[in-house]
Amino acid sequence: TSKTPPQNEHLNAFEDDMYNLIKSVEFSSKRSTFQQKLNEDTLKLCNSGKVVVPADKTTNMYVMPPAQYDKLLTENVTKTYKQAKTTKLEDIDNKSAALACSLKLEDRVQRYTNEQCFITLKDHKDNFNKSPQCRLINPAKNELGKVSKQLLEEKIRKTMENNTSLNLWKNTNEVLEWFNKTAKDNKTKFLKFDIVEFYPSITEELLDKALKFAKENTNISTHEIEIIK
């Protein structure tokens, strides 16, 4: 801009020293032992021609040939999902747009994102080396899911806990907190179980039954149920 403030001559010496300080900066190519090791491992992985796959519940990382990774990925996708027509995605986008407008969020909600799914390895499972099991991660999300999550948390979960005697835990810490506060004696028994394919097992019919039960104990509107679904 041409409308600059007048120069202060008392700052000239300071400016000169600042410029000289910047000019005197020298960079060194020296690296610590850790940095050298990190660079060597990175180059080794990049040149190996293999895929690095993270573990599911640990910090372990595994390498495997791309063909093996593609095989595991395809098996996990086709095991619980089926291919849909392109028009199905368009229908979802149109319905989401209408719901976003009804919530006055049309300027903050984007279309359904197309992102590649990936897998993590369940190395804590038995017989992992011979028969690896995977968790399929789908990063493609509908942004209205954030609204659904808020409705489920604030309007359904908390109200259900107040109106019923049900425990609705959402994470491990809540379970441990309940367990530590529970009176236990020699007759107390606890059942431990694992749900296989938890999210894929939630069918539309099961969701409808859950929402119907929630509606009996909470004040949730048909419009809000439509958002959740």
Residue, then its C-alpha position, 0 to 999 in steps of 0.5 A: t500500500s502507498k499509505t505506509p506510516p512514516q519511518n522512525e529513524h530511531l529504529n534504523a539501527f535496530e532494523d540493521d541488526m535484525y537483518n544482520l542477525i537473519k543473514s548470519v543464521e547458518f544451517s547444519s546437516k548434522r543429525s542425531t542418532f535417532q534422526q539417522k535411524l528414523n531416516e534409514d527406516t523411512l527409506k527402507l519402508c519406502n523402497s520395500g514395495k510393501v504396505v504398512v498396516p497398523a494394529d487394531k488395539t496396539t501401537n504395532m505396525y506390520v508390513m505385507p505385500p500389496a497383493q495380500y493387503d488387497k486380498l484382506l481388504t476385499e474379503n472384509v468389504t465383501k463379507t458384510y457389505k454389498q455394492a450399491k448403485t450410484t443413484k443410491l448415493e445421490d438419494i442420500d445426498n439429496k435427503s441429507a441436503a433437505l434435512a440440513c436445510s430444515l436445520k439451517l445447516e446448509d452452509r456448513v454441511q458438505r456432500y457425502t465424502n468418497e474416501q477409500c476404506f482400510i483395515t487394521l490387524k487384530d493382532h490380539k486375537d488367537n491364531f493371528n499369524k496363520s489366520p489374521q483377522c481385521r477391522l474394516i474402517n470406513p472414513a467416508k462419513n455423512e456430516l449429519g452424523k454429528v447431529s445424529k450423535q448429539l441427538l442420541e447422546e443428549k436427548i435419548r441416552k441421558t433421558m433414558e438413563n433418568n427415566t429407566s433403570l438401564n445402564l447405557w455406557k458409551n466407553t470403557n471408563e464408564v463401565l469401570e466407574w460403574f463396576n468400582k461403585t457396584a456392591k460385590d459379594n460372593k454371589t455376584k456374577f458377571l458375564k463377559f462377551d464379545i460381539v462379532e462384527f458389531y457395527p455391520s450387525i446393526t440392521e435397519e430393522l434393529l435400529d427401528k426397534a431401538l428407536k421405537f423403544a426409545k420413543e416410548n421413554t423419551n420425547i423424540s419427534t419423527h423428524e429427529i428419528e428421520i435425522i438419526k436414520 
